[in-house]
Amino acid sequence: MRKLQTLLAASAVSEWHGPRDLQIAQLTYDSRSVEPGSCFFAVEGTQVDGHRFITSAIEHGAVAVVCRRLPTECPEGVCFVVVEDVQRVMAEMAAAFYGYPSRELKLVGITGTNGKTTTVTLLYNLVRALGYKAGLISTVVYKVDNRTIESTHTTPDSIRLNAMMREMVEAGCDYCFMECSSHAIVQHRTHALDFAGCLFSNLTHDHLDYHGTFAEYIRAKKGLFDALPKGRFALINLDDRNGQVMVQNTAARVVGYSLRAMADYRCKIQEMHLDGMLLYLDGRELWTHLTGRFNASNLVAVYATALELGFDREEVLAALSALHPVSGRFECIRAENGTMAVVDYAHTPDALENVLQTIEEIRREGQQLIVVCGCGGDRDRTKRPEMARIAVAHATTAVFTSDNPRHEEPEAILDEMVAGLDVGARYLRLADRAAAIRTAVMLCRAGDILLLAGKGHETYQVIGDEKLHFDDREEVRKCFEELCK
C-alpha cells in the first residue's frame, strides 16, 4: 500500500477532485484487472480511449483515477487526478509505487532499428558468465535472473517494467538489460527509470505506420538520450549517420564504437565463416561463434558496454568468445546433404540487406541462394516493395509468402511486395508459409543456402485474431528430414 499523495509527489497535477489522503493497493490501466483500492489510469491509446472505462473501473473498486479530462459524473469517495500526460504520470507513479527499483540496478537500455535483441541478450549472457545475476527485457523473452517470463511487448508498460525490476532486485540481480522500442519511448514507458547508460545501434526504415515520418521516428529514439543525466554513458554506433544526432542534446558522457571509423571502441573482421568469425577487437584477436558484419557491430557494442560498466577487459574478451548466437538471429540449421538454412528475424529492409550481404560474403561459387520472406499485415506498407527488391537482387530465386498477415489479405500484401519488381525477376509467391518453405527446400541442391527471413524466434503466426503455432525452424527441419537425405 502506498499513499496517493506520495506517489504523485514528483508529478505535475493540473486538478484534484475528491479525497487525496488515500491508500493505493494497485496500479492499472486495464479496467478488467481493477481490484478494490486500485488507481486506474485512463490512457488514450491508438485503438481505445481509457476514459470510456472510468465508470467500470470505479464499479470494480478503483479509489483513484488519473485522467486527462474529468468524466461527466465524479462519484464521492473517489479521487480524480487531472494531468496533461497520463502515461508520463503513470510511469512516475509506477516507479514510486515499486520503490524506484531501477536505482538499485545497473540498468542499460538499447534502442535502434536492428540488433537490439541480440545485443541485450548477449549482455545478459555475458554478465551471467562473469558470475553476476541479471535481468533481461527483450522482444523474445523477459528474464528475472534465470526465471523466464513470456514476452508480450519489446518494452512492456511502465507498471509491469517497474514490477519486474523490483522482482529482479529481490532476486539479487545487479544488472538489467532492456530493449527500448520507439513506441515505448514516445509513450513514456521508459520515463522515470534510472539508466546507468544507453546504447544506440542503428536507424533504418521501420514503424512509419506509427510515427508517420522518418524525422518523428528519429525524434522518438533520440528521446531516450535526451533524458540521460550527467554521470551516465551514451554509447553510439559511429557507422550509422544518425549516431551523432542521437546525442546532440544529451548531458551524458558520449562514447562511440565502429567497424570503419576512429572510435573509442573499434573492431575489424579478419575472417568470416557460416559458423563464426575471427575479429580484431580493441587490439586483441577474438574468435566468436556469431557471424556477419551486423553481429561484429553487435559484439563491439556489447564489449564497449561491459567496459563502460566497469568490467575487466581480459575477462570480458574471454567470456565473449564463448557466447553463442541468439535464437532466431542468423541461426543455422544444416541438412544431411549439406544444405544450410539460415533462420533470421530480419523484417526490415536494412536487416534483410545485412543478412543477405553476410551470406554473399560467405557463399561459394556455384551455391544457390533461395530466399523466403514476407511482410507483416497491419504494419508499415511502404517497406513491402523495398523488401521484395532486396530479396530478388540477392537471391537465385525468391519465394514471397505470408509473415503475420493479421487482418490483411495475404495475397494483397504479396501484390504490394511484387508491384515494383522488374519483368523477368526470379520469384515465386505462395501465401501459405509452410508450402513456401517446402517449395524453397525443393529448389535447393545439395550444399545450397536457404534464408528464412522475417519470423526468426517466433513460434506463431498471427492470422486475423488468431495466434496459431508456426515455427520456421520446425518447418525447415521437417522438410530437410524428408527431402534432403
C-alpha positions as CSV (number, residue, x, y, z in Angstrom):
1,M,0.0,0.0,0.0
2,R,1.2,3.5,-0.9
3,K,-0.3,6.9,-0.2
4,L,-1.7,8.6,-3.3
5,Q,-0.1,11.9,-2.5
6,T,3.3,10.3,-2.0
7,L,3.0,8.5,-5.4
8,L,2.2,11.9,-7.1
9,A,4.9,13.9,-5.3
10,A,7.1,14.1,-8.5
11,S,4.2,14.6,-10.9
12,A,2.7,17.7,-12.4
13,V,-1.1,17.7,-11.5
14,S,-3.5,20.1,-13.1
15,E,-6.5,19.5,-10.9
16,W,-7.5,17.4,-7.9
17,H,-11.2,16.3,-7.2
18,G,-12.1,14.2,-4.2
19,P,-10.2,12.9,-1.2
20,R,-6.4,12.9,-1.5
21,D,-5.5,11.0,1.6
22,L,-6.0,7.6,0.1
23,Q,-4.0,4.3,0.3
24,I,-3.4,2.7,-3.1
25,A,-3.1,-1.1,-3.3
26,Q,-2.6,-1.5,-7.0
27,L,-1.9,0.4,-10.2
28,T,-3.6,-0.5,-13.5
29,Y,-4.6,1.0,-16.9
30,D,-6.8,-2.1,-17.7
31,S,-10.3,-1.8,-16.1
32,R,-10.7,-5.6,-16.3
33,S,-7.9,-6.0,-13.8
34,V,-9.1,-3.4,-11.3
35,E,-9.2,-4.6,-7.6
36,P,-10.5,-2.7,-4.5
37,G,-8.1,0.1,-3.7
38,S,-6.7,0.5,-7.2
39,C,-5.6,3.6,-9.0
40,F,-6.9,3.5,-12.6
41,F,-5.1,5.3,-15.4
42,A,-7.3,6.4,-18.3
43,V,-4.8,6.0,-21.1
44,E,-5.7,7.3,-24.5
45,G,-4.4,4.6,-26.8
46,T,-4.2,4.3,-30.6
47,Q,-7.2,2.0,-30.6
48,V,-9.1,2.6,-27.4
49,D,-9.6,5.6,-25.0
50,G,-9.3,4.6,-21.4
51,H,-11.7,7.4,-20.4
52,R,-14.5,5.2,-21.6
53,F,-13.8,2.7,-18.8
54,I,-13.6,5.0,-15.8
55,T,-17.1,4.1,-14.7
56,S,-16.3,0.3,-15.0
57,A,-13.1,0.8,-13.0
58,I,-14.9,2.6,-10.2
59,E,-17.5,-0.1,-10.1
60,H,-14.8,-2.7,-9.6
61,G,-13.2,-0.8,-6.7
62,A,-10.9,1.9,-8.1
63,V,-10.5,4.6,-5.5
64,A,-8.4,7.0,-7.6
65,V,-8.5,7.8,-11.3
66,V,-5.7,9.6,-13.2
67,C,-7.1,11.2,-16.4
68,R,-6.7,14.0,-18.9
69,R,-10.3,15.1,-18.6
70,L,-12.9,14.7,-15.9
71,P,-15.9,12.4,-16.6
72,T,-19.4,13.8,-16.6
73,E,-20.0,12.4,-13.1
74,C,-17.4,12.2,-10.3
75,P,-18.7,9.9,-7.5
76,E,-17.9,10.8,-3.9
77,G,-15.1,8.9,-2.3
78,V,-13.1,8.7,-5.5
79,C,-10.1,11.0,-6.2
80,F,-9.8,12.2,-9.7
81,V,-6.4,13.5,-10.7
82,V,-6.3,15.5,-13.9
83,V,-2.9,15.6,-15.6
84,E,-1.6,16.7,-19.0
85,D,0.0,13.3,-19.9
86,V,-1.5,10.2,-18.3
87,Q,1.2,7.8,-19.5
88,R,4.0,10.0,-18.2
89,V,2.4,10.3,-14.8
90,M,1.7,6.5,-14.8
91,A,5.5,5.9,-15.2
92,E,6.3,8.3,-12.4
93,M,3.8,6.7,-10.1
94,A,4.8,3.2,-11.0
95,A,8.5,3.9,-10.2
96,A,7.4,5.4,-6.8
97,F,4.9,2.5,-6.1
98,Y,7.6,-0.1,-6.5
99,G,10.3,1.8,-4.6
100,Y,12.3,3.0,-7.6
101,P,13.9,-0.4,-8.4
102,S,15.9,0.8,-11.3
103,R,18.0,2.8,-8.9
104,E,19.1,-0.4,-7.3
105,L,20.2,-2.0,-10.6
106,K,22.7,-1.0,-13.2
107,L,20.2,-0.6,-16.0
108,V,21.2,-0.4,-19.6
109,G,18.8,0.5,-22.4
110,I,19.3,-0.1,-26.1
111,T,17.4,1.5,-28.9
112,G,17.8,1.3,-32.7
113,T,16.0,-0.5,-35.5
114,N,18.1,-3.6,-35.7
115,G,20.3,-5.5,-33.3
116,K,18.5,-4.7,-30.0
117,T,17.5,-8.2,-29.1
118,T,20.9,-9.7,-29.9
119,T,22.8,-7.1,-28.0
120,V,20.7,-7.2,-24.8
121,T,20.7,-11.0,-24.8
122,L,24.5,-11.2,-25.3
123,L,24.9,-8.7,-22.5
124,Y,22.7,-10.7,-20.2
125,N,24.6,-13.9,-21.1
126,L,28.0,-12.2,-20.7
127,V,27.3,-10.8,-17.3
128,R,26.0,-14.1,-16.0
129,A,29.1,-15.8,-17.4
130,L,31.1,-13.4,-15.3
131,G,29.3,-14.5,-12.2
132,Y,26.6,-11.9,-11.7
133,K,22.8,-12.1,-11.6
134,A,20.9,-10.1,-14.2
135,G,17.5,-9.3,-15.7
136,L,16.6,-9.2,-19.4
137,I,13.7,-7.4,-21.1
138,S,13.6,-8.2,-24.8
139,T,11.3,-8.9,-27.8
140,V,11.9,-12.7,-27.3
141,V,11.7,-13.1,-23.6
142,Y,11.8,-11.5,-20.2
143,K,14.1,-12.9,-17.5
144,V,14.4,-12.4,-13.8
145,D,17.8,-14.0,-13.1
146,N,17.2,-17.5,-14.5
147,R,13.4,-17.3,-14.3
148,T,11.7,-16.9,-17.7
149,I,8.6,-14.9,-18.3
150,E,6.7,-14.8,-21.6
151,S,7.4,-11.6,-23.6
152,T,4.3,-9.6,-24.7
153,H,6.0,-6.4,-26.0
154,T,9.5,-5.4,-26.8
155,T,9.2,-2.9,-24.0
156,P,6.3,-3.6,-21.6
157,D,4.2,-0.9,-19.9
158,S,5.8,1.2,-17.1
159,I,3.8,-0.6,-14.4
160,R,5.0,-4.0,-15.5
161,L,8.5,-2.8,-16.1
162,N,8.9,-1.5,-12.5
163,A,7.2,-4.6,-11.1
164,M,9.7,-6.8,-12.9
165,M,12.6,-4.7,-11.9
166,R,11.5,-4.9,-8.2
167,E,11.5,-8.7,-8.7
168,M,15.0,-8.5,-10.2
169,V,16.2,-6.6,-7.1
170,E,14.6,-9.1,-4.7
171,A,16.2,-12.0,-6.7
172,G,19.6,-10.4,-6.2
173,C,20.2,-9.1,-9.7
174,D,22.9,-6.5,-10.1
175,Y,22.2,-5.6,-13.8
176,C,19.2,-5.3,-16.2
177,F,19.5,-5.0,-19.9
178,M,16.4,-3.9,-21.8
179,E,15.3,-3.1,-25.3
180,C,13.7,0.4,-25.7
181,S,11.4,0.5,-28.6
182,S,10.4,3.8,-30.3
183,H,6.8,3.2,-29.3
184,A,7.9,2.8,-25.7
185,I,10.0,5.9,-25.6
186,V,7.2,8.1,-27.1
187,Q,4.6,6.5,-24.7
188,H,6.9,7.3,-21.7
189,R,7.2,3.6,-20.7
190,T,10.9,4.2,-20.1
191,H,10.3,7.5,-18.3
192,A,11.3,7.7,-14.6
193,L,13.8,4.8,-15.0
194,D,17.4,5.4,-13.8
195,F,19.7,4.2,-16.6
196,A,23.4,3.6,-16.0
197,G,23.7,4.1,-19.7
198,C,22.0,3.8,-23.1
199,L,23.1,2.4,-26.4
200,F,22.2,3.3,-30.0
201,S,22.7,0.6,-32.6
202,N,21.4,2.0,-35.9
203,L,18.4,3.6,-37.5
204,T,16.6,2.4,-40.7
205,H,13.2,2.3,-42.3
206,D,10.6,0.9,-39.8
207,H,7.4,1.8,-37.9
208,L,6.4,4.7,-40.1
209,D,2.9,3.4,-39.8
210,Y,3.0,4.6,-36.2
211,H,5.4,7.6,-36.3
212,G,4.3,9.0,-39.7
213,T,7.7,10.3,-40.8
214,F,11.3,9.3,-40.5
215,A,12.0,12.5,-38.7
216,E,9.5,11.6,-36.0
217,Y,11.0,8.1,-35.8
218,I,14.4,9.7,-35.2
219,R,12.9,12.1,-32.6
220,A,11.4,9.1,-30.7
221,K,14.7,7.2,-30.5
222,K,16.6,10.4,-29.6
223,G,14.3,10.9,-26.6
224,L,16.0,8.2,-24.7
225,F,19.3,10.0,-24.8
226,D,17.8,13.5,-24.3
227,A,16.6,12.2,-20.9
228,L,20.0,10.8,-19.8
229,P,21.6,12.9,-17.0
230,K,25.3,13.7,-16.3
231,G,27.3,10.8,-14.9
232,R,25.8,8.2,-17.3
233,F,27.1,7.0,-20.6
234,A,25.6,7.3,-24.1
235,L,27.2,4.7,-26.4
236,I,26.6,5.3,-30.1
237,N,27.3,3.4,-33.4
238,L,29.6,5.8,-35.3
239,D,29.0,3.7,-38.5
240,D,25.4,5.0,-38.6
241,R,25.0,8.6,-39.7
242,N,22.2,9.1,-37.1
243,G,24.5,8.2,-34.2
244,Q,25.7,11.7,-33.6
245,V,22.1,13.0,-34.0
246,M,21.0,10.8,-31.0
247,V,23.4,12.6,-28.6
248,Q,23.0,16.2,-29.7
249,N,21.2,17.2,-26.6
250,T,22.3,14.6,-24.0
251,A,24.0,15.5,-20.8
252,A,25.6,12.0,-20.6
253,R,29.2,11.2,-21.5
254,V,29.3,10.2,-25.2
255,V,31.4,7.2,-26.3
256,G,31.4,5.6,-29.8
257,Y,32.1,2.2,-31.4
258,S,32.8,1.4,-35.0
259,L,33.9,-1.2,-37.6
260,R,35.1,1.5,-40.0
261,A,36.0,4.8,-38.3
262,M,38.1,6.1,-35.5
263,A,36.2,5.4,-32.3
264,D,36.6,4.7,-28.5
265,Y,36.0,1.0,-29.3
266,R,37.0,-0.4,-32.7
267,C,36.6,-3.8,-34.3
268,K,37.7,-5.3,-37.6
269,I,36.7,-8.6,-39.2
270,Q,39.7,-10.8,-40.1
271,E,37.8,-13.9,-41.3
272,M,34.2,-14.8,-41.8
273,H,32.5,-18.2,-42.0
274,L,29.0,-19.6,-41.6
275,D,29.8,-20.9,-38.1
276,G,31.8,-17.9,-36.8
277,M,34.3,-15.1,-37.3
278,L,37.8,-14.1,-36.3
279,L,37.7,-10.5,-35.1
280,Y,40.4,-7.9,-34.2
281,L,38.6,-6.2,-31.3
282,D,40.2,-3.3,-29.4
283,G,43.7,-4.6,-30.1
284,R,43.0,-8.3,-29.4
285,E,42.2,-11.3,-31.7
286,L,38.8,-12.9,-30.8
287,W,37.1,-15.9,-32.3
288,T,33.3,-15.8,-32.0
289,H,30.5,-18.3,-32.8
290,L,28.5,-15.4,-34.3
291,T,28.9,-14.3,-37.9
292,G,28.2,-11.3,-40.1
293,R,29.1,-7.6,-40.1
294,F,26.0,-6.8,-38.2
295,N,27.0,-9.2,-35.5
296,A,30.5,-7.8,-35.4
297,S,28.9,-4.5,-34.7
298,N,26.7,-6.0,-32.0
299,L,29.7,-7.7,-30.4
300,V,31.8,-4.5,-30.2
301,A,28.7,-2.7,-28.7
302,V,28.5,-5.5,-26.0
303,Y,32.2,-5.2,-25.3
304,A,32.0,-1.4,-25.0
305,T,29.0,-1.6,-22.7
306,A,30.7,-4.1,-20.5
307,L,33.8,-1.9,-20.1
308,E,31.7,1.2,-19.5
309,L,30.0,-0.8,-16.7
310,G,33.5,-1.4,-15.2
311,F,34.2,-5.0,-16.1
312,D,37.8,-6.2,-16.7
313,R,38.8,-6.2,-20.3
314,E,40.5,-9.6,-20.4
315,E,37.6,-11.3,-18.6
316,V,35.1,-9.7,-21.0
317,L,37.1,-10.9,-24.1
318,A,37.3,-14.5,-22.7
319,A,33.6,-14.5,-22.0
320,L,32.7,-13.0,-25.4
321,S,34.5,-15.8,-27.2
322,A,32.2,-18.4,-25.5
323,L,28.9,-16.7,-26.4
324,H,26.5,-18.3,-28.9
325,P,24.0,-16.8,-31.4
326,V,20.7,-15.6,-30.1
327,S,17.7,-17.8,-31.0
328,G,16.3,-16.9,-34.4
329,R,19.1,-14.5,-35.2
330,F,21.3,-15.9,-38.0
331,E,20.5,-19.4,-36.6
332,C,22.0,-22.1,-38.9
333,I,20.3,-25.5,-39.5
334,R,22.2,-28.0,-41.6
335,A,20.6,-30.8,-43.7
336,E,22.1,-34.2,-44.1
337,N,23.2,-33.4,-47.7
338,G,24.9,-30.2,-46.7
339,T,22.2,-27.7,-47.5
340,M,22.2,-24.9,-44.9
341,A,19.2,-23.0,-43.7
342,V,19.7,-19.6,-42.0
343,V,16.7,-18.5,-39.9
344,D,16.7,-14.8,-39.1
345,Y,14.3,-12.3,-37.7
346,A,15.2,-9.7,-40.5
347,H,11.9,-8.0,-41.1
348,T,13.1,-4.5,-42.2
349,P,14.8,-3.7,-45.5
350,D,18.1,-2.9,-43.8
351,A,18.1,-6.0,-41.7
352,L,17.3,-8.2,-44.7
353,E,20.1,-6.4,-46.7
354,N,22.6,-7.0,-43.9
355,V,21.8,-10.7,-43.6
356,L,22.0,-11.2,-47.4
357,Q,25.2,-9.3,-47.7
358,T,26.7,-11.6,-44.9
359,I,25.6,-14.7,-46.8
360,E,27.1,-13.3,-50.0
361,E,30.4,-12.8,-48.3
362,I,30.4,-16.5,-47.3
363,R,28.7,-18.0,-50.3
364,R,30.9,-20.2,-52.5
365,E,30.8,-20.1,-56.3
366,G,28.0,-22.3,-57.7
367,Q,26.0,-22.2,-54.4
368,Q,22.3,-21.2,-55.0
369,L,20.7,-18.8,-52.5
370,I,17.0,-19.3,-52.0
371,V,15.3,-16.6,-50.0
372,V,11.9,-16.9,-48.3
373,C,10.4,-13.7,-46.9
374,G,7.2,-11.8,-46.4
375,C,5.8,-8.7,-44.8
376,G,3.5,-8.3,-41.8
377,G,0.0,-7.2,-42.1
378,D,-1.4,-4.0,-40.3
379,R,2.2,-2.6,-40.4
380,D,4.3,-0.2,-42.4
381,R,3.2,-0.8,-46.0
382,T,5.9,1.4,-47.6
383,K,8.7,-1.2,-46.9
384,R,6.9,-4.0,-48.8
385,P,8.2,-3.4,-52.3
386,E,11.7,-2.5,-50.9
387,M,11.9,-5.9,-49.1
388,A,11.0,-7.7,-52.3
389,R,13.5,-5.7,-54.4
390,I,16.3,-6.6,-51.9
391,A,15.4,-10.3,-51.9
392,V,15.3,-10.5,-55.7
393,A,18.6,-8.6,-56.0
394,H,20.5,-11.2,-54.0
395,A,18.6,-14.5,-54.4
396,T,18.9,-17.1,-57.1
397,T,15.1,-17.4,-56.5
398,A,13.0,-15.5,-54.0
399,V,9.8,-17.1,-52.6
400,F,7.4,-14.5,-51.2
401,T,5.0,-15.6,-48.6
402,S,3.0,-14.6,-45.5
403,D,4.6,-13.3,-42.4
404,N,2.0,-12.4,-39.8
405,P,-0.9,-11.2,-42.1
406,R,-3.1,-10.2,-39.2
407,H,-6.2,-8.6,-40.6
408,E,-5.0,-8.1,-44.1
409,E,-5.4,-10.5,-47.0
410,P,-2.1,-12.3,-47.6
411,E,-2.5,-12.0,-51.4
412,A,-3.0,-8.3,-51.1
413,I,0.3,-8.0,-49.1
414,L,2.1,-10.0,-51.8
415,D,0.6,-7.8,-54.5
416,E,2.2,-4.8,-52.8
417,M,5.5,-6.6,-52.4
418,V,5.9,-7.5,-56.1
419,A,4.4,-4.4,-57.6
420,G,7.7,-2.7,-58.3
421,L,9.7,-5.7,-59.5
422,D,11.2,-5.7,-63.0
423,V,9.8,-8.0,-65.6
424,G,11.7,-11.3,-65.5
425,A,12.6,-11.1,-61.8
426,R,13.1,-14.6,-60.4
427,Y,10.5,-15.1,-57.7
428,L,7.5,-17.3,-56.7
429,R,4.6,-16.3,-54.5
430,L,2.9,-18.7,-52.1
431,A,0.8,-17.3,-49.4
432,D,0.9,-20.4,-47.3
433,R,4.2,-20.2,-45.4
434,A,4.6,-23.9,-44.8
435,A,4.1,-24.5,-48.5
436,A,6.6,-21.8,-49.3
437,I,9.3,-23.3,-47.1
438,R,8.7,-26.7,-48.5
439,T,8.9,-25.3,-52.1
440,A,12.1,-23.5,-51.2
441,V,13.7,-26.6,-49.8
442,M,12.8,-28.5,-53.0
443,L,14.5,-25.8,-55.1
444,C,17.8,-26.3,-53.1
445,R,20.5,-28.6,-54.4
446,A,22.9,-30.3,-52.0
447,G,25.1,-27.7,-50.4
448,D,22.9,-24.6,-51.3
449,I,21.9,-21.9,-48.8
450,L,18.3,-21.2,-47.8
451,L,17.4,-18.0,-45.9
452,L,14.1,-17.9,-44.0
453,A,13.6,-14.3,-43.1
454,G,11.1,-12.3,-41.0
455,K,10.0,-14.5,-38.2
456,G,13.2,-15.8,-36.5
457,H,12.5,-16.8,-32.9
458,E,8.7,-16.6,-33.3
459,T,6.7,-19.8,-32.7
460,Y,3.4,-18.5,-34.0
461,Q,1.7,-16.9,-37.0
462,V,-1.0,-14.2,-36.5
463,I,-3.9,-14.7,-38.9
464,G,-6.9,-12.4,-38.2
465,D,-7.3,-12.5,-34.4
466,E,-5.8,-16.0,-34.1
467,K,-2.3,-16.8,-32.9
468,L,-1.5,-20.1,-34.5
469,H,1.5,-22.3,-33.8
470,F,4.2,-21.9,-36.5
471,D,7.9,-22.2,-36.3
472,D,10.2,-21.7,-39.3
473,R,12.9,-23.9,-37.6
474,E,10.4,-26.8,-37.1
475,E,9.2,-26.5,-40.7
476,V,12.6,-26.5,-42.3
477,R,13.9,-29.4,-40.2
478,K,10.9,-31.4,-41.2
479,C,11.4,-30.6,-44.8
480,F,15.2,-31.4,-44.5
481,E,14.5,-34.8,-43.0
482,E,12.1,-35.7,-45.8
483,L,13.7,-34.1,-48.8
484,C,17.4,-33.7,-48.2
485,K,18.8,-37.2,-47.4
